[in-house]
Amino acid sequence: MTIEEIAGGPLPTNCYLLTDDETKKTAVIDPGFWDQKLADAIRGKNVELILLTHAHFDHIMGVAQAVKETQAKVYLQKEDQQMATDSSLNLTSEVGFPPIETFPIERLLGEDETFSLGNLDIREIHTPGHTKGSCCFLTGNAIFSGDTLMKGTVGRTDFPSGSYQDMIHSIGKLKALSGDYKIYPGHEEKTTLSWERKYNPYMDTEAGSL
């Protein structure tokens, strides 16, 4: 598989293009913006899926345009369905942005589902905490962790539907995975699960509150 990172948007957000090398089918993960760089990266690719780790504005602002350009199917964890269209929940109203253009959702994911991209098996891991419907996507040796796990820290839990207790449980769920993985977070730099197990204080359930 091939993974390409394109960062953009106001924060900025990491958008990833995941491609199955055998079938050349591609998934766009968290298109939180739409700019020329992302448009150029997508052009010519066989984009089948748009995968959302959660529905905050900075992870979904580019979804509607990406769907128009690719006709790809959008997958979102079911607990964040309302957030995708509610400006107070996805925080667009908090930052003074106009409402996000609505987009069709093909599949509402449940608790830890598995699906395919070409010959790649992708496992959705439900990891509430940052939002009730936050999730990670695991395939091969990679985890796309959204705003659940970032290098040395975790996502904020003081937004609507966030929960510190849920976050600690979710981080423990990732910690318990067998083996090591490359972590592709929603913001900032990449890391590894082994590094996080050693240095991230939130991998310790005794960590203080956020």
N, C-alpha and C positions, 0 to 999 in steps of 0.2 A: 504494500500500500504506500501511497504518497500523501504527505501532508504539507499543505502550503498555508502560511499565515499571512493575513492582510489586516493590519491595524488601522482603525479610523474612527470617526465620530468624535463627539465632544469630550470624551473622558480620557483616552480613547479605549475602544473595545477591540479585543482580538477576535477576528473572524477566521475560521479555518475552512479550507477546502480539502476534504478527505476523498481520495480517489482509489478505487480498486484497480490495481495495475493490470489484472487479467481481463476485466470486462470494460475498463475505462469509465465505469459509472462513478459519479461524483455526488457527494453530499456537501452542502454548505451549512456550516455550524455557526449559529449566532450572527447572522447578518444584521448587526445593530446600526448600520449606516448604509448609504449607497453613494459611491463616488466613482470617479473614472478608473481608479486603480482596481477596485473590486469588479467593475464592469468588464475591464480588460482581462482580468484573471479568469472570469467565468466564461467569457466568450469562447465558443468552440468546444466547450466541455459538455459532456452528456450529464447534466445535473438532474438527478432523479429525486433527491430528498433535500429538504431544509429542516435541520434539527435544531431545536431551541432548548437550551439548558434551563431557561426560565423566561418570564415575560416582562421584565423591566424594560423601559423605553430604550436603553442603550444596548439592548440585545435584540430588539425587534423592529427598529425604525426602518430598516432596509428590506424587510420581509416582503411587503406588498410589491415592491418593484422587482425583487428577485423572482417572485412568482410570475410576474408579467413577462420577464425576460426568459424564463426557463420552463414554465409550466410544471415546476417541481411540486411534490407533495410535502406539506408541512406537518411535522410531528411535534407535539407539545404535551408535557405531562398534564393530566386532566385537572389537577388541583390549581393550575395557573390559567385555566381557560378564561375565567372572568377577567383576570388581570390583563389579558391581551387587548381588551376593548374598553377598560375602565381607566380613564386618565388619572384618577386619584390613586388607583392601585399600582399602575405601571409607572407612576411618578412624572408623567409629562406635565401635569398641572403644577407639580412642585417646582419644576425648573422653568416654567413659563413657555413650554413648547406647545405647538398646536396638537390636537388629538392625532394619534397615529392612524394612518390609513388602514382600514380593516383588510384582513386577508383570510382566505379559506384555510381551515385546519382539516387535513385529511384524516389524521389519527390522533386520538387522545390516549396517551400512554398511561398504563396503570402502574402497578407496583412491580418494578424490576422485570420488564419485558425484553424479549429478544426479537430482532428483525434483521433483514439482510440488505446489504448494498452490494449488488453483484455477487461475488463469491465471499464477501466479508460478512461475518456475523457481528452484529453490534448489540451489546447489552446495555439497556437503560437501567441505571441504578438510581432509584428515587432517594434523594438526599435533601429533605426539607431542612429549613433553618434560615437561609437567606430569604427564601419565599417558601410557601407551603408546597409549591409544585416544582421546586428546584430539583434538577437531576444531573447526573453525569452520564457520559456515553463512553463505554469501554469497548475497544476493538484491538485485537492483536496485543501489542505491548504499550498501547496508548490509552490514556483517560482524558477526555475533554471535560474539564471540571467546572466550567462556568464560573460563578461567583461562590461556589461552595468551598473549594480549596485553592488557595493561591500561595505563592512562595512565602513560607514562614508565617502565614496567617490564614484567616478565613474571611468570608464575606460578612458584611454588617447584618445584624439581626434586629435592628430597630425600625425597619420599614414595615408597612402593612403585611400581615401574614408571616412575618419573621418570628423566629423563636430560638433563643440561645440554647435551651435544652434540646430542641430538635437538632440544632447544628452540632452539638457535642456528640449526640447519638450518630448522626450522619458521618462525622469525621471518624468516629470509631469504626463505622462500617467500612470505610475506605482503608483505614489502618489494618483491618483484619483480612484484607484481600491477600491471597497467597502470592508471593513473589514480588517483583519490582515492576514499576510502570513509569513511562514518561508522562508527565502531567502537563497538559495544555490548558492553561487557565483563561478565564475571560478577560483578565487584565494583567499587565506587567509580564515578567519573564517566565519562561518555562522552568520546570523543576522535575524532580523524580519522587516517587513515593518513598523510596528508601531514605532520601534526604529529609523529607517531611517527617517521617517516623522518628528521625534522630533529632531534628532541630525545631520542629514546629511545636510550640507550647500547647496548641489546641489538640494535639494528638494525645495529650495527657488529660484525662477527665478531671483532674484536680485544678486545671487552669482557671484563672480568674475570669470574671464576667467581662463581656465585650463593652 
